[in-house]
Amino acid sequence: MKTTRARSITQEDVAREVGVSRTLVSFAFRGAPGVSDETKQAIFDAAKLLGYSHNAAAADLARKQPATVGLFLLDLSNEVYVDVFSGVREAISPMKKRLILSVSHSRGSIDEGSLSSLIEARVGVIIAATLLEPDSQVQELSRTVPLISVTRRVEGVDSVYSNNVAGARAAVEHLLRLGHTRIAHVTGPIHQGHEDRRLTYEEVIHKAGLVPQVVYAQDYTQEAARQAADQLFGALDRPTAVFAHNDEMALGVREIAFVHGLEVPRDLSLVGYDDSRIAKLHGIDLTSVDLHALELGRTAGITALERLAKPDFPVIDRKLEPRLMVRSSTAAPAR
């Protein structure tokens, strides 16, 4: 028995049902001005009754003005990326741009699939926070679709980032001023473009005439830091202070220090990076570097809108200055 495929409902059908022009129906679905609330509601009701589904991506292609922003986040369990998302959404929502979110499943490692899903969705621009791929791959990707690199500067690519050199220097110099001479740094795997905090730590420590001690975790998470930092606290010459790559890793260090019978800050001063919500909690009170994640997201959203409006505009480079937030997790070393 031969079956026939049901005809797709179109905007023409919706317009006929309501008794308006197809252009007015298109305006209603695009959120364009010139359609009264009453007419808009009638159009939406008719569309629902007829079973019409608005294909936003096809509409973008038809008018050759992409209205969709793709947002890639490295790790949604890290509150920094929640703040970045909030900032992006705050910037683009008033402009009626759609936001498609893609989150890495690999927690701190390269995940090309999540980026590919945004490209396949035909977004007009991708905001990426944070890419771990080498600069050459990021540059190649930006030639496929306009790209805003967030939290990391990539030469030749629109970038919105915080000054990691200034932030790391403030963190380490704070510990030096307190009198610490055994300061360790806990970080994740080496990726191009993500070494500023470690390199700055090593530079400041060498300049102070001290010996750097870097511990590499498998990724940038709390659990990975907990496992990696275990080696720090067994020796008699254990560090009296730790500067962690981010707040999550700082909490992992704090946990394993407690297992070794160490108390923060009496036995161990601890500095994180990001100044996430958890750093400010009573009982945690983590000294941390505020990279202004919400403002990074907001600035990235504005940059994405500018790139959509002016595809041929010169490369945009926007750097925010971080701020060290001193709390009770740091103190002078015990004598």
C-alpha positions as CSV (number, residue, x, y, z in Angstrom):
1,M,0.0,0.0,0.0
2,K,1.5,3.3,-1.1
3,T,1.5,6.1,1.6
4,T,1.7,9.8,0.9
5,R,3.7,12.1,3.0
6,A,1.7,14.8,4.8
7,R,2.3,18.3,3.4
8,S,4.2,20.6,5.7
9,I,2.3,23.5,7.1
10,T,3.8,26.8,5.9
11,Q,3.5,30.5,6.8
12,E,1.2,30.9,3.9
13,D,-1.3,28.5,5.6
14,V,-1.1,30.4,8.9
15,A,-1.6,33.7,7.0
16,R,-4.6,32.3,5.2
17,E,-6.1,31.0,8.5
18,V,-5.7,34.4,10.2
19,G,-6.5,36.5,7.2
20,V,-3.3,38.5,7.1
21,S,-0.3,38.6,4.7
22,R,2.5,36.0,4.9
23,T,4.9,38.9,5.5
24,L,3.0,39.9,8.7
25,V,3.3,36.2,9.8
26,S,7.0,36.3,9.2
27,F,7.3,39.6,11.1
28,A,5.5,38.1,14.1
29,F,7.8,35.1,14.3
30,R,10.9,37.2,14.0
31,G,9.7,39.6,16.7
32,A,10.0,42.5,14.2
33,P,8.1,45.7,15.0
34,G,4.8,46.6,13.3
35,V,2.7,43.7,14.5
36,S,0.1,44.4,17.2
37,D,0.0,42.2,20.3
38,E,-3.5,41.1,19.3
39,T,-2.5,40.1,15.8
40,K,0.6,38.4,17.0
41,Q,-1.4,36.3,19.4
42,A,-3.9,35.3,16.7
43,I,-1.0,34.3,14.5
44,F,0.6,32.1,17.2
45,D,-2.7,30.5,18.0
46,A,-3.4,29.7,14.4
47,A,0.1,28.3,14.0
48,K,-0.4,26.0,17.1
49,L,-3.8,24.9,15.7
50,L,-2.4,24.0,12.3
51,G,0.8,22.4,13.7
52,Y,3.2,24.9,12.1
53,S,6.7,24.8,13.4
54,H,8.9,27.9,12.8
55,N,12.3,27.0,11.4
56,A,14.4,29.8,12.8
57,A,17.7,28.5,11.1
58,A,16.0,28.4,7.7
59,A,14.7,31.9,8.3
60,D,18.1,33.1,9.1
61,L,19.4,31.7,5.8
62,A,16.5,33.1,3.8
63,R,17.2,36.6,4.9
64,K,21.0,36.1,5.0
65,Q,21.2,37.8,8.4
66,P,22.1,35.2,11.0
67,A,20.3,35.9,14.3
68,T,21.7,32.9,16.2
69,V,24.7,33.0,18.6
70,G,26.4,29.8,19.6
71,L,27.9,29.6,23.1
72,F,30.5,26.9,23.9
73,L,31.3,26.4,27.6
74,L,34.2,24.2,28.7
75,D,32.7,23.0,32.0
76,L,29.3,24.0,33.3
77,S,30.1,22.5,36.8
78,N,32.6,25.4,37.2
79,E,30.6,28.5,38.3
80,V,32.8,30.8,36.3
81,Y,31.2,29.5,33.1
82,V,27.7,29.9,34.7
83,D,28.6,33.6,35.1
84,V,29.9,33.9,31.6
85,F,26.7,32.4,30.3
86,S,24.6,34.9,32.4
87,G,26.7,37.8,31.0
88,V,26.3,36.6,27.4
89,R,22.6,36.2,27.7
90,E,22.2,39.6,29.4
91,A,24.0,41.2,26.4
92,I,22.2,39.5,23.5
93,S,18.6,39.1,24.9
94,P,17.5,42.7,24.2
95,M,18.6,42.3,20.6
96,K,16.3,39.3,20.0
97,K,19.1,37.0,19.2
98,R,18.7,33.3,19.8
99,L,21.3,31.5,21.9
100,I,22.3,27.9,21.3
101,L,24.4,26.4,24.2
102,S,26.9,23.6,23.8
103,V,28.9,22.3,26.8
104,S,32.0,20.1,26.7
105,H,31.5,16.6,28.1
106,S,35.2,16.1,28.8
107,R,35.8,18.5,31.8
108,G,39.0,20.1,31.0
109,S,40.1,18.3,27.8
110,I,39.6,19.1,24.1
111,D,36.0,18.3,22.9
112,E,35.6,19.1,19.2
113,G,32.2,17.5,19.1
114,S,30.6,20.2,21.1
115,L,32.0,22.9,18.8
116,S,31.0,20.9,15.7
117,S,27.4,20.8,16.9
118,L,27.3,24.6,16.9
119,I,28.7,24.8,13.4
120,E,26.2,22.3,12.2
121,A,23.4,24.4,13.7
122,R,24.6,27.2,11.3
123,V,25.0,29.8,14.0
124,G,26.1,33.2,12.9
125,V,28.9,33.5,15.5
126,I,30.4,31.3,18.2
127,I,31.4,32.6,21.7
128,A,33.9,30.0,23.1
129,A,34.8,29.8,26.7
130,T,37.3,28.2,27.1
131,L,39.0,26.6,24.1
132,L,42.0,24.3,24.8
133,E,43.0,23.7,21.2
134,P,46.3,25.2,19.9
135,D,46.2,28.7,18.4
136,S,46.5,27.3,14.9
137,Q,43.3,25.2,15.3
138,V,41.4,28.1,16.8
139,Q,42.5,30.4,14.0
140,E,41.4,27.8,11.4
141,L,38.0,27.4,13.2
142,S,37.5,31.2,13.1
143,R,37.8,31.1,9.3
144,T,34.9,28.6,9.2
145,V,32.6,30.6,11.4
146,P,33.2,34.0,13.2
147,L,34.6,33.2,16.7
148,I,34.9,35.1,20.0
149,S,37.6,33.5,22.2
150,V,36.7,34.2,25.9
151,T,39.2,34.0,28.8
152,R,42.0,33.4,26.4
153,R,43.6,35.7,23.8
154,V,44.3,34.2,20.4
155,E,46.3,36.2,17.8
156,G,44.1,37.1,14.8
157,V,40.8,36.0,16.5
158,D,38.3,38.2,18.3
159,S,39.3,37.8,22.0
160,V,37.7,38.8,25.3
161,Y,39.9,37.9,28.3
162,S,41.2,38.9,31.7
163,N,44.9,39.8,32.3
164,N,46.1,36.6,33.7
165,V,49.7,37.9,34.1
166,A,48.5,40.7,36.4
167,G,46.2,38.4,38.3
168,A,48.8,35.7,39.0
169,R,51.4,38.3,39.9
170,A,49.0,39.8,42.5
171,A,48.3,36.4,44.0
172,V,51.9,35.3,44.4
173,E,53.2,38.7,45.6
174,H,50.5,38.7,48.2
175,L,51.8,35.5,49.6
176,L,55.4,36.8,49.5
177,R,54.4,39.9,51.4
178,L,52.9,37.7,54.1
179,G,56.3,36.1,54.5
180,H,55.9,32.8,52.8
181,T,59.0,31.3,51.2
182,R,57.6,27.8,50.3
183,I,54.8,28.5,47.8
184,A,53.6,25.8,45.5
185,H,51.4,26.1,42.4
186,V,48.7,23.5,41.5
187,T,47.5,23.6,37.9
188,G,46.1,21.4,35.1
189,P,47.5,20.0,31.9
190,I,49.6,22.3,29.7
191,H,47.6,23.8,26.8
192,Q,48.8,26.6,24.5
193,G,47.3,29.9,25.6
194,H,46.6,28.7,29.2
195,E,50.1,29.0,30.7
196,D,50.1,32.6,31.8
197,R,49.3,31.9,35.5
198,R,51.9,29.2,35.8
199,L,54.6,31.1,33.9
200,T,53.9,34.2,36.0
201,Y,54.1,32.2,39.2
202,E,57.5,30.8,38.2
203,E,58.8,34.3,37.2
204,V,57.8,35.9,40.5
205,I,59.1,33.0,42.5
206,H,62.5,33.1,40.7
207,K,62.7,36.9,41.1
208,A,62.2,36.4,44.8
209,G,65.2,34.0,44.9
210,L,63.0,31.0,45.7
211,V,62.5,27.6,44.1
212,P,59.1,27.1,42.3
213,Q,57.2,23.9,42.9
214,V,54.5,23.1,40.3
215,V,52.1,20.2,40.6
216,Y,50.2,19.2,37.5
217,A,46.7,17.6,37.9
218,Q,44.9,15.5,35.2
219,D,42.4,18.3,34.7
220,Y,41.2,21.6,36.2
221,T,38.7,20.1,38.6
222,Q,38.5,19.9,42.4
223,E,38.9,16.1,42.5
224,A,41.9,16.2,40.2
225,A,43.6,18.8,42.3
226,R,42.8,16.8,45.5
227,Q,44.7,13.8,44.1
228,A,47.6,15.7,42.7
229,A,48.2,17.9,45.8
230,D,48.4,14.9,48.1
231,Q,52.2,14.7,47.3
232,L,52.7,18.2,48.7
233,F,52.0,17.6,52.3
234,G,53.9,14.5,53.3
235,A,57.4,16.0,53.5
236,L,58.9,18.1,56.3
237,D,59.6,20.9,53.9
238,R,55.9,21.0,52.7
239,P,54.7,24.3,51.3
240,T,53.2,26.8,53.7
241,A,51.2,28.4,50.9
242,V,49.5,27.2,47.6
243,F,48.4,29.2,44.6
244,A,45.9,27.2,42.7
245,H,45.0,27.7,39.0
246,N,41.3,28.2,39.9
247,D,38.9,28.1,42.8
248,E,37.8,24.5,42.2
249,M,41.4,23.3,42.4
250,A,41.9,25.4,45.5
251,L,39.1,23.6,47.2
252,G,40.6,20.3,46.2
253,V,43.9,21.4,47.9
254,R,42.0,22.5,51.0
255,E,40.4,19.0,51.3
256,I,43.6,17.1,51.0
257,A,45.3,19.5,53.4
258,F,42.6,18.7,56.0
259,V,43.3,15.0,55.5
260,H,46.9,15.7,56.4
261,G,45.8,17.5,59.6
262,L,46.5,21.0,58.2
263,E,44.3,23.9,58.9
264,V,43.7,26.9,56.6
265,P,45.2,29.5,57.2
266,R,47.0,28.5,60.4
267,D,49.1,25.8,58.6
268,L,48.5,26.6,55.0
269,S,47.6,29.8,53.1
270,L,45.5,29.2,50.0
271,V,44.8,31.4,47.0
272,G,42.4,30.5,44.2
273,Y,41.5,32.2,40.9
274,D,38.1,33.2,39.5
275,D,36.5,34.6,42.6
276,S,33.5,32.3,42.1
277,R,30.5,32.2,44.4
278,I,31.8,29.4,46.6
279,A,35.0,31.4,47.3
280,K,32.8,34.0,49.1
281,L,31.0,31.5,51.3
282,H,31.4,31.8,55.1
283,G,33.7,29.0,56.3
284,I,35.5,29.0,52.9
285,D,36.5,32.7,52.6
286,L,39.0,32.0,49.9
287,T,41.4,34.6,48.8
288,S,41.0,34.7,45.1
289,V,41.6,36.7,41.9
290,D,38.4,38.1,40.5
291,L,38.6,37.8,36.7
292,H,35.1,39.4,36.3
293,A,33.4,36.4,34.7
294,L,30.0,38.1,34.4
295,E,31.6,41.1,32.7
296,L,33.6,38.8,30.4
297,G,30.4,37.2,29.3
298,R,28.6,40.5,28.8
299,T,31.6,41.9,26.8
300,A,31.7,38.8,24.7
301,G,28.0,39.0,23.9
302,I,28.4,42.7,22.8
303,T,31.4,41.7,20.7
304,A,29.4,38.9,19.1
305,L,26.7,41.3,18.2
306,E,29.3,43.7,16.7
307,R,30.8,40.8,14.6
308,L,27.4,39.8,13.3
309,A,26.7,43.4,12.3
310,K,30.1,44.0,10.7
311,P,31.7,40.7,9.5
312,D,34.6,42.6,7.9
313,F,35.4,44.7,11.0
314,P,39.1,44.4,12.2
315,V,39.9,41.9,14.9
316,I,38.5,42.9,18.3
317,D,40.8,42.5,21.3
318,R,39.3,43.4,24.8
319,K,41.2,42.8,28.0
320,L,39.8,43.2,31.5
321,E,42.0,43.9,34.5
322,P,41.6,41.4,37.4
323,R,41.4,42.2,41.1
324,L,42.8,40.3,44.1
325,M,40.1,39.7,46.7
326,V,41.9,39.0,50.1
327,R,39.9,36.9,52.6
328,S,40.8,34.8,55.6
329,S,42.3,31.8,53.7
330,T,45.7,33.6,53.7
331,A,47.9,34.7,56.7
332,A,51.5,34.9,57.7
333,P,53.2,31.5,58.1
334,A,53.5,30.0,61.5
335,R,56.8,30.6,63.1
